[in-house]
């Protein structure tokens, strides 16, 4: 997704270039026929496209609101994922006391937190239909990678591994039952957010609703030159193009917003959010690292690169 950047005009109008070209040819054809073949009596009152345009505007406004609601719900879900990831890392770092067996406890805590980073990236790829199995070794240990790559739903498998490690922490006596319940509740929040995103992804916007509105827009465009010809003559061509472009752009905007996980510039920025989560969790781990392990982890992080794109 384009974040805080101006979207190029070429990208905006590139989405409707075919429609604009067809409208331009149609408007010029109507002018030529009207002017040179004595069809001057063929005219449609301006009130007809005015009333029709008003109805279409209301329908497009409603459709745009529904599409934006889907996009905004997806953003809220990922905002909840950010908060829950920070909470989960804080719980892991503070619940497990490192005063005894510090290196062993830290190794397990680091494994859990880094696995949560992998969960965010894999969920992003999973929702966008990309390969969620790529580059997991940058965040997971070898055993986890081998187990996960055998499965189809990678985020679900990672969340299950988190649950097993929480059980290990409890069995070792490193957390008590109340802390285990709190951590498990956070994992449940991850599952709920993932389920919400999948619901948006898999719920198709009603196709008939989109088709009907598109037909009305096309009918409106077909009538427009006949109504403007009497008042503007040849200048009705740019007017028809400008008015129809506005309707086409609003229609395209709604189509793009209704699917927030299709790897488009209008998507929910899941990869950017995942990078922010990774940065936050690494910062939280650095505050907790012992000196010798801090140096070792720092060298490892310098060798790693980002594999994910927006």
C-alpha positions in Angstrom: 0.0 0.0 0.0 1.2 3.6 -0.7 1.7 5.2 2.7 1.7 9.0 2.9 2.6 9.3 -0.7 0.9 11.0 -3.6 -0.6 8.4 -5.9 0.6 9.1 -9.5 -2.0 10.5 -11.8 -1.0 7.8 -14.4 -1.9 5.1 -11.9 -5.3 6.7 -11.1 -6.4 7.2 -14.7 -4.7 4.1 -15.8 -7.5 2.2 -14.1 -10.2 3.7 -16.3 -8.2 4.4 -19.5 -10.2 1.9 -21.5 -13.5 3.3 -20.3 -12.5 6.9 -21.0 -11.3 5.9 -24.5 -14.6 4.2 -25.3 -16.5 7.2 -24.0 -14.5 9.6 -26.1 -15.0 7.6 -29.2 -18.7 7.4 -28.5 -19.1 11.1 -27.7 -17.3 12.1 -30.9 -19.4 9.6 -32.9 -22.6 11.0 -31.6 -21.5 14.6 -32.4 -20.6 13.6 -36.0 -23.8 11.8 -36.5 -25.8 14.6 -35.0 -24.0 17.3 -37.0 -23.5 15.7 -40.4 -26.5 13.3 -40.8 -29.3 15.7 -39.8 -30.1 13.9 -36.5 -30.6 17.2 -34.8 -34.1 16.2 -33.7 -32.8 13.4 -31.6 -32.5 14.9 -28.2 -33.0 13.9 -24.6 -34.1 16.4 -21.9 -31.3 17.2 -19.5 -33.5 16.3 -16.6 -33.4 12.6 -17.6 -29.6 12.1 -17.0 -29.8 14.5 -14.1 -32.3 12.3 -12.2 -30.5 9.2 -13.3 -27.1 10.6 -12.2 -28.6 11.5 -8.8 -29.8 8.0 -8.3 -26.5 6.5 -9.4 -24.6 8.9 -7.0 -26.6 7.7 -4.1 -26.0 4.0 -5.0 -22.2 4.7 -5.5 -22.1 6.5 -2.2 -23.7 3.5 -0.4 -21.4 1.1 -2.2 -18.3 3.1 -1.4 -19.3 3.2 2.3 -19.8 -0.5 2.4 -16.4 -1.1 0.7 -14.7 1.3 3.0 -16.2 -0.5 6.0 -14.6 -3.7 4.9 -11.2 -1.9 4.4 -11.5 -0.2 7.8 -12.5 -3.4 9.6 -9.4 -5.0 8.2 -7.3 -2.1 9.4 -8.8 -2.4 12.9 -8.1 -6.1 13.0 -4.4 -5.5 12.2 -4.3 -2.6 14.7 -5.4 -5.2 17.3 -2.7 -7.5 16.1 -0.1 -4.8 16.7 -1.3 -4.2 20.3 -1.6 -8.0 21.0 1.9 -8.6 19.7 3.4 -6.0 22.0 1.3 -7.3 24.9 2.4 -10.9 24.2 6.1 -9.9 24.1 5.8 -8.0 27.3 4.1 -10.9 29.0 6.7 -13.3 27.9 9.6 -11.1 28.9 8.2 -10.1 32.3 6.4 -13.3 33.4 9.5 -15.5 33.0 12.0 -14.6 35.7 15.6 -14.8 34.4 17.4 -14.7 37.7 18.1 -18.4 37.5 19.1 -20.3 34.4 19.1 -17.0 32.5 20.5 -18.2 29.2 18.1 -21.2 28.9 15.1 -19.0 29.8 16.2 -16.3 27.5 16.6 -18.7 24.6 13.1 -19.9 25.0 11.7 -16.4 25.4 13.5 -15.2 22.3 12.2 -18.2 20.3 8.7 -17.4 21.3 8.9 -13.7 20.4 10.7 -14.3 17.1 8.1 -16.9 16.2 5.5 -14.2 16.7 7.3 -12.0 14.1 7.1 -15.0 11.7 3.4 -15.3 12.5 2.7 -11.7 11.4 4.6 -12.1 8.1 3.1 -15.5 7.3 -0.4 -14.2 8.0 0.2 -11.2 5.6 1.3 -13.6 2.8 -1.5 -16.1 3.6 -4.2 -13.4 3.3 -2.7 -12.1 0.0 -2.5 -15.5 -1.5 1.3 -15.6 -1.5 3.6 -18.4 -0.3 3.6 -18.1 3.5 6.3 -20.7 3.8 9.1 -18.6 2.3 11.8 -17.1 4.5 10.5 -18.6 7.7 14.0 -19.7 8.6 14.9 -16.0 9.2 12.7 -16.1 12.4 12.2 -19.8 13.3 14.5 -22.6 14.5 15.1 -25.5 12.1 12.8 -27.9 13.9 9.9 -25.4 13.7 10.5 -24.8 10.0 10.5 -28.5 9.2 7.2 -29.1 11.1 5.5 -26.0 9.6 6.4 -26.5 6.0 4.5 -29.8 6.0 1.2 -27.9 6.6 -1.0 -25.7 4.5 -2.2 -23.1 7.0 1.2 -21.6 8.3 -0.2 -19.0 10.7 -2.4 -21.5 12.4 0.6 -23.9 12.7 2.8 -21.2 14.2 0.1 -20.3 16.7 -0.1 -23.9 17.7 3.6 -24.0 18.3 3.2 -21.0 20.6 0.7 -22.9 22.6 3.0 -25.8 23.1 5.8 -23.6 24.3 3.5 -21.9 26.8 2.7 -25.3 28.1 6.4 -26.0 28.4 6.9 -22.8 30.4 4.2 -23.9 32.8 5.5 -27.4 33.1 9.0 -26.2 33.9 7.5 -23.9 36.6 8.8 -20.8 34.9 5.2 -19.3 34.8 2.3 -20.0 37.1 -1.2 -21.0 36.0 -2.6 -17.4 36.1 0.2 -16.3 33.8 -0.4 -19.2 31.5 -4.1 -18.2 31.2 -3.1 -14.6 30.4 -0.7 -15.7 27.7 -3.2 -18.1 26.3 -5.9 -15.4 26.1 -3.5 -13.3 24.1 -3.0 -16.2 21.7 -6.7 -16.5 21.5 -6.9 -12.8 20.4 -4.4 -13.6 17.6 -6.8 -16.4 16.4 -9.8 -14.1 16.6 -8.0 -11.4 14.5 -6.8 -14.0 12.0 -10.4 -15.4 11.7 -11.8 -11.9 11.2 -9.3 -11.2 8.4 -10.1 -14.5 6.7 -13.8 -13.7 6.9 -13.2 -10.5 5.0 -11.0 -12.2 2.5 -13.4 -15.1 1.8 -16.7 -13.1 1.9 -17.3 -12.0 -1.7 -18.9 -8.6 -2.2 -22.3 -9.2 -3.9 -21.6 -9.5 -7.6 -25.1 -8.6 -8.8 -25.0 -5.4 -6.8 -21.8 -4.3 -8.6 -23.1 -5.4 -12.0 -26.4 -3.5 -11.6 -24.6 -0.3 -10.7 -22.2 -0.7 -13.6 -25.0 -1.1 -16.0 -26.7 2.1 -14.7 -23.5 4.0 -15.0 -23.1 2.9 -18.6 -26.7 3.8 -19.4 -26.2 7.2 -17.9 -23.1 7.7 -20.1 -25.0 6.6 -23.2 -27.7 9.2 -22.6 -25.4 12.1 -21.6 -24.2 13.2 -25.1 -27.7 13.5 -26.4 -28.6 15.9 -23.5 -25.5 18.0 -23.7 -25.3 18.3 -27.5 -28.0 21.0 -27.7 -26.3 23.3 -25.2 -22.5 22.7 -25.8 -22.1 21.3 -29.3 -18.6 19.9 -29.8 -17.7 20.9 -26.2 -20.0 18.1 -25.0 -17.2 15.7 -25.7 -14.8 16.8 -23.0 -17.8 17.3 -20.6 -19.0 13.8 -21.2 -15.5 12.5 -20.6 -15.0 14.5 -17.4 -18.4 13.6 -15.9 -18.2 9.9 -16.9 -14.6 9.7 -15.5 -15.8 10.9 -12.1 -18.4 8.1 -12.0 -15.9 5.5 -13.2 -13.3 6.5 -10.7 -15.7 6.3 -7.8 -16.8 2.9 -9.0 -13.2 1.7 -9.3 -12.4 3.0 -5.9 -15.1 1.0 -4.3 -14.0 -2.1 -6.2 -10.5 -1.8 -4.9 -11.4 -1.0 -1.3 -13.8 -3.9 -1.0 -10.9 -6.4 -1.1 -8.2 -5.2 1.4 -6.0 -8.2 1.0 -5.3 -8.4 -2.8 -1.8 -6.9 -2.8 -2.8 -3.6 -4.3 -1.8 -0.1 -3.5 -5.2 0.4 -1.7 -4.6 -2.7 0.5 -4.3 -2.8 4.2 -0.5 -2.3 4.6 0.0 -5.7 6.3 3.7 -6.0 5.4 4.5 -2.5 6.7 2.6 -3.3 9.9 4.5 -6.6 10.3 7.8 -4.7 10.0 6.7 -2.3 12.7 5.8 -5.2 14.9 9.2 -6.8 14.3 11.0 -3.5 15.1 9.0 -3.1 18.3 9.6 -6.7 19.5 13.3 -6.5 18.7 13.5 -3.4 20.7 11.7 -5.0 23.6 14.1 -8.0 23.5 17.1 -5.8 23.4 16.2 -4.3 26.8 16.1 -7.7 28.3 19.2 -9.3 26.7 22.2 -10.2 28.8 25.4 -8.7 27.6 27.1 -11.7 26.0 23.9 -12.8 24.3 23.1 -9.2 23.2 26.3 -9.2 21.2 25.6 -12.5 19.6 22.0 -11.6 18.6 23.2 -8.2 17.3 25.6 -9.9 14.9 22.9 -12.3 13.7 20.4 -9.4 13.1 23.0 -7.6 11.0 23.2 -10.5 8.6 19.5 -10.7 8.1 17.6 -8.9 5.3 14.0 -8.1 4.7 12.4 -10.6 2.3 8.9 -9.2 2.2 7.4 -6.4 0.1 4.3 -4.3 0.6 
